[in-house]
Amino acid sequence: MSSRLIATPDTCFWGYLDASEQPVMSVAPGETVTIEAITHHSGDAPDLLMDDGIRAIWDGIAPETRAPGVHIMTGPIEVQGARPGDTLRVELLSMTPRLAYGSNCAANWGLFHEKMGKERITIYELLDPVLADAGGPGFPEFAKPIFGFDFTAMELYTLPGVISEPDESARQPFSRDVRVPVRPHLGVMGVAPEGGRVSSIPPGVFGGNVDNWRFGPGSTVHYPVFHEGAGFYVGDPHFAQGDGEICGTAIEASLDVTLRLSIADDLPVQAPLLRTDTHWYTHGFSGGIDEGVGGLGNAMAMAAEQMLKLMVDRGGYTMDEAYSLASVAVDMGVTQVVDGIVGCHAGVPHSILDR
């Protein structure tokens, strides 16, 4: 069975995660759903990044309710039978761009804002405007930056959903023809967190704003469930991002995402666990980038601890064996440094982990 969740003011919530948010759809385990994921940066170039449906979300969700975070979520979706302690399996089947344009913001929360002394918007275009299923034949391989402008709509880019009215005189063409490999993925995805309402910005064991570019077509992500029905949501869609996301954002662009939701009885997890065609990835989160080596080290340690547990529990290694293999066969990386807390990941090839 397959269904579609259209993004509207009634099926989206903006800026927060909250277990009390009522589900807008209920699916049986194993059901396939196509979900419209909307970028909160559509206002950076509304002539290119907005259509009537996106404008309706801007008009229909009051600005004062877009807090305390920034992202637009579509959902939540109830997964029938999901219980606290279960693992939600999310198979990402395909992603299709809604529009052929995306925005990158060198923002006040970026790593080098003080050095740059300003905020800058750069608009990217998919090289092939004829859109097809992501990850398959016909999907554009590259995006290119076409123009940029200094952000002046307000003193700092702090208001979710701000619109920069098109000004051709301020739009400066990019200085050279460069092609960026497209990596469509979801920056935000996960389950309802424990406790009350929280900002959509910091990621956590519930998922949320993990910002791992590997959360794209062909991958499978596993989340621990904390509430009845899981409370699954998607948001923050991207065309491409590098590890670190240092200037503040990826190429923020709306996507239609087709995925399958089920319950993984055989794979208990304590934090987001990713499986790609080649690797398993664990994740860690800790501190802020302003904490320097300490915050980064704690996030990396959490990812490493999750990896060691995975190698023992799933791979069948002893802890001594796992610890040795992790040092010689596991790659550690910085997922992002701009989401309030640092995110790190650890990747192990299938050939090492799988029996």
N, C-alpha and C positions, 0 to 999 in steps of 0.2 A: 504494500500500500504506500502511496506517495501523496503528499499534500504540500500546500504552499502557504507561507506566512508572509503576508504583504505588510510592509512597513507603513504605518499610519500613526497619527497622534494617539490612537487608542491601543495600538500594539507595541508602542515604543515607550521607554522611560529614559530619562536624560540625567547623567551626572552622578548616579549612585547605584549601589547594589543593596538589596534589602530582601530578606526572606519573606517579609510580609507582602511583597508585591504579588498580586493575584495572577495566576497563569492565564495567558490569552489563547493557549492551545494545549490539548492533551493528546499524547501519542502513545501507542503501544510499543514495547521494546521491539526493536528490529524495523521500525517504520522509517521510511525515508522522507525527509522534509527539505523543501527549498525555501530559504529564508532570505529576505531582503535586508542587507546590512548597509547602513547609511553612515557616511563619514560626517563627523561634526565640523569638518573644515570645508564644507560645501560653500560657505559664505566667502571663502578667499577669492573665488572667481565665480560668482553666481551665474554669469552668462554661460559658463562652460560646465559647472559642477552641479547645477540645480535643474531639475525638471519639475513638473507640476506636483508630483507626489512628494518630492523632497521639500518643496516650498510649503506644502500643506503641513508638514511636521514642524517647520520653523514657525508657521502661523498658529499652529494648534497646541503647542506646548509652551506654556507661559515661561518667560525668561527667568522669573524669580524661583521657579521650581527646578531649574537646571543646576543642581547643587548636591553635594559639595564638590563634585568632580566635573568632567567635561564631556564624556563620551555618550553617544546615543546607542542604547541597547534595543534590540528587537527581541521580544519575549516578555516574561519568561514562559518556557514550555514545561509542562508537567510530563514526566516520563512515568507512565503507569507502573506501579509496583516498586519503584525505586525507594529504598529505605536508608536511613542513616547507617553508615558502615559499609554500604554497597560501593561499588565502583561503576561510574558511568563511562561507557565507551562511546566515543564520538569519531566516526569514520568520515573524513572529509573527502567527498567524492568528486566534486567539481566546483569551480568558481567562474562566474561570468561577469565581466565589468558591466555596470549599469550605464555608465557614460565613458567616453574615451579619454577623460582628463582626470588628473589628480594634482594635489597640492602638497608641497613641502614647506614647512615653517621653521626657519631658524629663529627660535623663540627665546623668551626670557628664561625659560627653564632649561635651555640647552647648556652644554658643557662650557662654551666659550662666549656666552652672551656679553660679559663685561669687556672682554677683549674686542669683540666685534662692535659694541656700542650701539647696536640697533637690532630690530627684528626685521626679517626679510622673508618674503613669500616667493617661492619659485613654482611655476606651473609646468607640469609634465603632460605630455601627450603620448598615447599609444601610437606606435608607428603604423599599425594596421587598424583603421577604424571599423573594419568589418569584424564583429566580435563573435567568437565561438566558444565552445566549452573549454574552460581552463585546463591546461595540462595535456590537451589533445591537439590534433592537427587543426591549424587555423588560428590558434590562440597567439596573439602577438608575442614575439620573443623579447621585444625591447620597448622601452619608453624613452622619450628624449625631453630634456628641459627646453621649453620654447620661449619663456620670458620670466622676468622677475621684477619685483617692486618692493620698496621699503614699506613696512606696515605702519600706517598712520591713522587708522580708523579710531584708535584710542591710544592713550599714553603707553600702555602695555597690553599685550594680548592676554587678557585675564577673563574676559567675558565669553562663556561658551556660546557658540553660534553667532558671533559678531559677523556682520557682512561688510566687506570692503567693496564699495560700489566701483564698477569698472571705470578705469581712467586710462585711456590709451596713451596719453602723454606720459604717464608714470611707468608704463610697462616697458621694460628694457629687454630687448632680445638677448638670449643667451649668447655668449661670445663665440662659441664653437659648436659644431655638430657632434654631440657625444651621445652614445647609446648605452642605456642602463638595462641590464638583464632584468626581466620581469619575474618577480617572485610573489604571485598573489597569495595572500594569507590574511588571517584574522588576528589583529592585535589584541582584541578582547574576546574572551570566550570562557565559559566556566559554569559553575553552579552557585546557588545561593550560599553566601558565607554564613558562618556562625555569628550570633549576636544580632545587633540592630543594624540600622542603616550606616553604610560606609561609603567613602568616596570611590569613584570608579578608577581613580588614578593608580594607587599602589596595587601591585599584584599580591597574591598570597597563595596559600595551600589550596584555596578554592579555585584558583585560576585567575580570572579577571584579566588585567592589563599586562599579560606576560610579555607581549611584544617579541615573540620568537618567530622569525620569518619562515621557519620550517613548519609552522602550523598551516600548511597549504594542501592543495589537492594531492591525494594519494597517501596522506599521513593519517594516523589514528592517535587521538589524545584521550587519556584516561584521567578521571577526576574522582577524588573521594566525595561521597555524598553525605551531606550534613542534615538534610531535611527531607520529609516525605515529598516524593515527586521530583526531587533534585533541584528544580527551579533553573533550568538551562536557558542561556541567553547568548547572543552574539553581538558584536559591535566592533568599531574601530577597524574597518577593512582597509587593506593596503595593497597597492600594486607592487611595491618593492621596499626593502629595508636592509641595511647592513647590521651586523652584530655591533651593538653599542648605541646605535640611533643617536649619535652624539649631538646633532644640532637641535634636536627637540622632537622631530617627527619623522615618519617614513614618507613615502608618497601616499598621502591619504586620499582614498578613492572608493566610491560606493561599489559594492559587489552583490550579486545574487549567489548564494552559497547553497549547494546541495550536499546534505550530510545524512548519515544514518545514526540513530541513537539506540543504544542497547545497554544491558547490564552485564558486566564482565565478572561472573562469579569466581573465576579462576585467577584473578589478578588484583589482590588488595593493594591499595596505594595510599600514601599519606600526603601527596602533593602531585601536581600535574606530571604525568608520565607520557612521553611522546614516542611513538614508533613510526619511523620512516621506512622507505624501501631498503635502506642500508644500515640504519643505526637505531638504537634505543637512546633516549635522552631523558635525564632527570633534571630537576630545577631547584634552585635555591634563591632565597630572598633575604636581604638583611641590610639595615642601616641606609643612610643616604650617601651620595657621592661626596658630600662635604665631610664625611667621616673618614675619607681617604682609604688607606690600606686596610683599616679595621673593618669598615663596612663591606668592602669588596671581599676581603678574606672570609668574613662570616658567611656571605652569600655563597662563595665558592665552597666553603666547608659543608654547608647544608646540601648543595648539589652533590658533592663527593660522598657524603654520608648516605644520601638516597641511592646513589649508584652502587656503593658497597652492599647495601641491603638488597638491591635488585640482583646483584651478581650472586649473592648467597642464596636468596630465596628462589629465584628463577633459574639461575645458572647452575646451582648445585655445588658451588665452590665453598671451601672453607673460608673463614675470614682472612686467614693468612694468605691463602691463594688469591682471593679477591683483591686484597690490599696490594700485592705485588703486581697483578695484572692491571690494576687501575693506574699504576704509575707508568706502565710501559705501553698500554693499549687504549687508554681512555683519554679523550681530548676534553679539556676544560675550556670554557669560553665565557665571555661577558655578553649576556643577552641584551641588556640595556642599562644606561646610567641616568635616565632622565624621568623616571616615573615615581619620584619620591623616595623609593628605596631601590637599591641595586639588585639586578637580576643576573644570575649566572646559570650556565647549563653544563652538563657533563654528557658526553656521547661515547657509546661503546658499539663497535660493529656487531652485526648479527653473528658473524663467524666466531666471535669470542663468547657471546652470551648464550646463544641458543644451543641447546643440546642436539 
